[in-house]
Amino acid sequence: QVQLVESGGGSVQAGGSLRLSCAASASSSVFGGMGWYRQAPGKERELVARIISGGTTIYADSVKGRFTISRENAKNTVYLQMDSLKLEDTAVYYCYAFALGLWGQGTLVTVSS
């Protein structure tokens, strides 16, 4: 069964960093473009970053300059490096494979003051 498994979430103080990982159970080429979404309490799920074939990246305005999405095809893994974290970055972060319409289970990121 094809699946995505996120890891790397946790608690961090404002200004700190975390790196999320999304491991795919099959060749990442199957998954096509990959993205990270997040959902904060009481809010809708929103796109944070996306990486498409060829390595082009797209970011939400709220995270530009602070977050970096990358992909390591040899490990079938997509990463989200999050720096200069803010309180408003607190959310459950989900990995998404656009070609398959497949979500990971989510990983919680909590940023405190």
C-alpha positions in Angstrom: 0.0 0.0 0.0 1.4 3.3 -1.0 1.7 5.7 1.9 3.4 8.9 3.2 4.9 9.0 6.7 5.8 12.3 8.2 8.3 12.8 11.1 10.2 15.6 12.8 7.5 17.6 14.5 7.8 18.7 18.0 7.9 21.7 20.3 10.3 24.6 19.8 10.6 28.2 21.0 10.0 31.1 18.7 13.0 31.8 16.5 14.0 28.1 16.5 14.2 25.6 13.7 12.7 22.2 12.9 13.0 19.9 9.9 10.1 17.8 8.8 10.5 14.7 6.8 8.0 12.9 4.6 9.1 9.4 3.5 7.3 7.7 0.6 6.8 4.0 0.5 7.5 3.8 -3.2 9.7 5.6 -5.7 9.1 9.3 -5.3 8.7 9.6 -9.1 5.3 7.9 -8.6 4.2 10.7 -6.4 4.8 13.6 -8.8 4.8 17.0 -7.2 4.9 17.0 -3.5 3.7 19.6 -1.0 3.5 20.5 2.7 0.2 21.7 4.1 -0.7 22.8 7.6 -3.8 23.1 9.7 -4.0 25.3 12.8 -6.7 24.8 15.3 -10.0 26.3 14.1 -8.5 27.1 10.7 -8.6 25.6 7.2 -5.8 23.5 5.8 -3.4 25.7 3.8 -0.6 25.0 1.4 2.8 25.9 2.9 5.2 24.8 0.2 5.3 22.8 -3.0 8.0 21.2 -5.1 7.3 20.1 -8.6 9.2 18.1 -11.2 12.4 19.8 -12.1 12.8 21.2 -8.6 10.7 24.4 -8.9 9.4 25.5 -5.5 6.4 27.5 -4.4 5.9 29.0 -1.0 3.0 30.7 0.9 3.8 34.3 1.5 3.7 33.7 5.2 6.7 31.4 5.1 8.8 32.8 2.3 12.4 33.3 3.3 11.9 31.1 6.4 10.9 27.7 5.1 12.7 25.5 2.5 11.2 22.5 0.8 13.5 20.0 -0.8 13.5 16.5 -2.2 15.9 13.6 -2.0 14.8 11.1 -4.6 17.3 8.5 -3.7 15.6 8.3 -0.3 12.1 8.9 -1.5 11.9 11.7 1.0 10.7 15.3 0.9 11.8 17.7 3.6 10.6 21.0 5.0 13.2 23.0 6.8 11.6 25.6 9.0 13.7 28.4 10.4 12.8 31.5 12.4 9.6 29.8 13.6 6.8 32.0 14.8 3.9 31.3 17.2 1.6 31.4 14.2 3.4 28.5 12.6 1.9 26.2 15.3 -0.2 23.6 13.4 -0.4 20.0 12.2 1.8 19.7 9.1 0.8 17.3 6.4 2.7 15.9 3.4 0.8 15.6 0.2 1.4 13.8 -3.1 -0.4 15.7 -5.9 -0.4 13.0 -8.5 -2.0 10.5 -6.2 -4.1 12.7 -4.0 -2.4 11.1 -1.1 -2.0 12.6 2.4 0.3 11.6 5.2 -0.9 11.3 8.8 0.4 14.6 9.9 2.9 15.8 12.5 2.4 18.4 15.1 4.6 21.5 15.3 4.2 23.7 18.4 6.0 27.0 18.7 6.0 28.7 22.1 7.2 32.0 23.4 
